[in-house]
Amino acid sequence: MRAATVGGSADEVETAFYEALQAGDIERLMACWANEEDMVCVHPGGPRLIGAVAIRNSFEQMFSHGPIRSFPERMHKLETITSAVHNLIERVEIHTSEGTQVAFVTSTNVYMRTAEGWRMVAHHASPGTPAEIHADLDTPTLLH
């Protein structure tokens, strides 16, 4: 199963990525990634992971605790014909016995147009800071 058909968009792959996180579906999630061994992923507070095996293992470990309720917000984009960089704030809902808590993560997702269509080649996430979380929302969402 692939995230988007050839000729799709980086936005479609990003939507599929977050839907897969929310469903805890490792196959759908990995379908969003390129078939490149030099792709990279950094989870908040975690080490740099390079390659499909390391990335898959990290998400499988996270999914063993259930789906990840992560919702992309306040996206800024830099797009060209062959690549796209999306910087966003992820609102992450954490369900505990004491109720739902919300955390914010600052993420950058990098997409490239490949022979298979648009695919993710990098995901870098770090804890959001109060300044980023409460930043002015009047900034542009598409950068040229």
N, C-alpha and C positions, 0 to 999 in steps of 0.2 A: 504494500500500500504506500503510495507516495503522497506527500503533503499537498502538492499542487501539480497540475498538468504543465507540460511544456508550454510556454507562452503565458503562464500565470504571472503573479506578481509577488514581490517580497512581502507585501501586506497580507496576501493569502497564506503564505508560509508562516508568518508571524501569528496569524489567527489560529492556524492549525497547531502551532507549537503550544500556545497557551491553552487551547482546548484539550490537548493531550496531557498537559500538566494537571489540569483540573479533573480529568478523567482517570489519571494515574495509568495511562496507556503507553507503555514503553515502545511498542511497535510504531504507533502513530507519531510519538515524539521523535524517534530516531529517523523516521521517514522525512522529517523536516531538515535533517542534516545532510550536507554534501557527502559524497563518497570520496573523501580526501583524508589521508592519514595525518595531515598537518593542521586539521581544525582544532580549535581550542575552546575550553570552557573553564570559567572560574566561578565557583559558588561563593556566597558571602562568607568571608573568613577562611576559605578553603584554599588548597594549593592549585596551581595551574595544571589542568588535565589536557593532554594532547592525544588525539586520535579517537576513533570511534569506540574502541574497546574500553578505554578509560572513562570516556563520557557516558557510555551506556551503563557501565558498572556503577557510576556515581548516581545516576538517576534511578536505577533499579534499587539501590540501597535506600534512597529517599522514598521511593514508592512503597517499600516494604512497611512503611509507617502510614500508608494511605496516600490518596491524591494530594496534590499541592494546590491549594486554593489561591492562585496568584492571578491578579487582574491588572492588565497593562493600562496605565493612565498617563496623561500629559506627555505624549510622544513628540519628539523632535526628530526630523528626518533629513538626511543628506542622501540624495539619490542621483545616480548616473545611469548610463545605458547598461552597464554590466555589474554595478554594485550598489548596495544600499546600506546605510548605517542608521539604525534606529536607537535613539537614546530615550529612555522612559523611566517613569516611576512605577514600580510594581506594588500594588496593595495586596499584601499577603494576609489571609485570614487563618488564624490558628485556633482550632477548636480544642478546648480543654474542659476538664470537669467543672471549672469555674466560669465557663462561658466562652464566648468568642473574643479573642484578642486580635488586634490589627497591628501589623508591622509594615514598614515601608522599605523597599529595596530600590537602589538606583541601578539600572541595567543598560547595557549597550549590546545590541544584537547586530551582527554583521552578516549580510547576505550577498551571494554572488550568483550571477546568471551562469548556469552550467549547461551541459548538454542535456541534462534531465529537467531543466527549468530552474527557477530560483531555489536556492538552498542556503541554509544557515551554515556559516563557516566559523563563527565565534559568538559566544554568549559570555558576557562578563558582568557579574552581579556583585554589588557590595552594599552594606547597610546604608540606608538613607540617613541624611543628617536633617535635623529640624529645619535648617534654612532651605534645603531642597524640597522637603515635604510641604512647607508652607510658602513656597515661592510664588511670586506674582504670576497669575495664569494668563496675562495679556501678552506673553511672548509668542513669537511666530511658531507654528508647528511644522513648517516645511522650510528648510534652509537650502539655498542654491549655491 
